[in-house]
Amino acid sequence: MGTTTGVLTFPGLRPNGSASLQLKVASNTRVDYQSTPEGALVRRAQEGEEAAFREILERYQSKVFSIIHGIVRHRNDTEDIAQQVFAKVYFSIRKFDFRSSLITWIYKITVNECFDYLRKRKVRKLVYESDFSEEDTMRMENSETATWGSPC
């Protein structure tokens, strides 16, 4: 895999007084995630070692909870989604191919689970609202507006 370099220019003053700052950056540089300690942990989990998966869970669960809570903002929903995320990680770890870091892969699963959850919740809400009369819907909208500022 070849490496190319480019230049990033940032506006502002450099210490020597010139008008911009230029940094040379390498692109197309691939990190070998398999040869990291994280890679060794993943390989152990891929071989079915439960202690390795438990370590992955312990290492990343607070980050997963933080990501989920930042998106859905409800504690009970956060716990449910986190369970889904780690179930997917557990059943898919053998397919992890080291094209990214483990946390990047888990992050992507987490965000996708959150959006799936929000999409399903929105569809359910629309279906349930269609069962109400127009008067019931207006009453619900008014009560939601009144409680919008209350904490979850």
Phi, psi and omega per residue, in radians:
M1 nan 2.176 -3.086
G2 -1.415 2.755 3.110
T3 -2.043 2.274 3.063
T4 -2.024 2.715 3.114
T5 -2.072 2.670 3.101
G6 -2.432 3.110 -3.141
V7 -2.183 2.256 3.024
L8 -1.783 2.310 3.132
T9 -1.950 2.235 3.124
F10 -2.002 2.301 3.103
P11 -1.196 2.716 3.121
G12 2.229 -3.054 -3.108
L13 -1.851 2.371 2.997
R14 -1.529 2.869 3.136
P15 -0.979 -0.520 3.142
N16 -1.458 0.050 3.053
G17 1.598 -0.054 3.117
S18 -1.220 2.860 -2.945
A19 -1.452 -0.151 -3.141
S20 -2.614 2.857 3.115
L21 -1.997 2.240 3.139
Q22 -2.040 2.346 3.098
L23 -2.132 2.347 3.043
K24 -1.498 2.303 -3.128
V25 -2.237 2.579 3.081
A26 -1.687 2.440 3.058
S27 -2.094 2.893 -3.112
N28 1.092 0.418 3.086
T29 -1.553 2.189 -3.098
R30 -1.860 2.293 3.104
V31 -1.541 2.379 3.112
D32 -1.539 1.579 -3.083
Y33 -1.229 -0.365 -3.125
Q34 -1.174 -0.508 -3.063
S35 -1.597 0.160 3.118
T36 -1.618 2.864 3.039
P37 -1.018 -0.609 3.074
E38 -1.090 -0.689 3.114
G39 -1.084 -0.711 3.106
A40 -1.117 -0.702 3.103
L41 -1.097 -0.760 3.129
V42 -1.098 -0.779 3.137
R43 -1.064 -0.676 3.087
R44 -1.109 -0.731 3.111
A45 -1.152 -0.659 3.120
Q46 -1.125 -0.495 3.112
E47 -1.450 -0.006 3.064
G48 1.668 0.185 3.140
E49 -1.301 1.976 -3.077
E50 -1.140 -0.600 3.128
A51 -1.090 -0.621 3.119
A52 -1.177 -0.757 3.109
F53 -1.134 -0.697 3.107
R54 -1.037 -0.700 3.110
E55 -1.142 -0.705 3.070
I56 -1.057 -0.811 3.120
L57 -1.006 -0.865 -3.110
E58 -1.143 -0.645 -3.093
R59 -1.200 -0.654 -2.977
Y60 -1.956 -0.072 -3.046
Q61 -1.132 -0.655 -3.142
S62 -1.166 -0.634 3.096
K63 -1.164 -0.727 3.124
V64 -1.101 -0.809 3.113
F65 -1.035 -0.740 -3.127
S66 -1.110 -0.772 3.121
I67 -1.082 -0.838 -3.098
I68 -1.096 -0.839 -3.103
H69 -1.099 -0.591 3.088
G70 -1.134 -0.467 -3.120
I71 -1.625 -0.809 -3.016
V72 -1.740 -0.404 3.026
R73 1.133 0.323 3.096
H74 -2.244 2.173 -3.047
R75 -1.044 -0.840 -3.126
N76 -1.094 -0.710 3.111
D77 -1.152 -0.647 3.123
T78 -1.023 -0.798 -3.130
E79 -1.132 -0.732 3.130
D80 -1.111 -0.789 -3.124
I81 -1.164 -0.689 3.118
A82 -1.058 -0.686 3.081
Q83 -1.078 -0.733 3.109
Q84 -1.098 -0.753 -3.127
V85 -1.039 -0.878 -3.070
F86 -1.274 -0.430 2.996
A87 -1.163 -0.747 3.105
K88 -1.128 -0.720 3.105
V89 -1.062 -0.799 -3.110
Y90 -1.051 -0.823 -3.076
F91 -1.401 -0.241 -3.105
S92 -1.933 -0.062 -3.040
I93 -1.022 -0.558 3.130
R94 -1.147 -0.418 3.130
K95 -1.546 -0.128 -3.139
F96 -1.103 2.194 -2.973
D97 -1.972 0.206 3.041
F98 1.146 0.343 3.053
R99 -1.277 -0.304 3.100
S100 -2.441 3.093 3.042
S101 -1.300 2.819 3.138
L102 -1.081 -0.735 -3.115
I103 -1.136 -0.591 3.081
T104 -1.126 -0.747 3.123
W105 -1.119 -0.795 3.124
I106 -1.144 -0.687 3.106
Y107 -1.024 -0.779 -3.131
K108 -1.111 -0.743 3.087
I109 -1.067 -0.761 -3.107
T110 -1.082 -0.861 -3.133
V111 -1.093 -0.743 3.120
N112 -1.092 -0.718 3.103
E113 -1.109 -0.696 3.116
C114 -1.093 -0.812 -3.131
F115 -1.179 -0.626 3.052
D116 -1.076 -0.777 3.128
Y117 -1.051 -0.863 -3.108
L118 -1.111 -0.670 3.113
R119 -1.113 -0.780 3.135
K120 -1.142 -0.691 -3.134
R121 -1.136 -0.689 3.129
K122 -1.166 -0.741 3.118
V123 -1.105 -0.775 3.118
R124 -1.055 -0.742 -3.135
K125 -1.085 -0.735 3.127
L126 -1.136 -0.693 3.130
V127 -1.150 -0.797 -3.126
Y128 -1.126 -0.704 -3.133
E129 -1.148 -0.493 -3.142
S130 -1.214 -0.332 3.109
D131 -1.417 -0.246 -3.111
F132 -1.560 2.717 3.013
S133 -1.287 2.923 3.136
E134 -1.075 -0.655 3.134
E135 -1.130 -0.757 3.107
D136 -1.086 -0.718 -3.138
T137 -1.112 -0.754 3.117
M138 -1.082 -0.742 3.139
R139 -1.086 -0.747 3.138
M140 -1.149 -0.745 3.137
E141 -1.077 -0.702 3.123
N142 -1.154 -0.677 -3.141
S143 -1.249 -0.598 3.085
E144 -1.166 -0.688 3.135
T145 -1.138 -0.679 -3.121
A146 -1.191 -0.543 -3.092
T147 -1.794 0.115 -3.051
W148 -0.999 -0.674 -3.073
G149 -1.432 -0.085 -3.102
S150 -1.342 2.563 -3.128
P151 -1.190 2.724 -3.116
C152 -1.362 nan nan
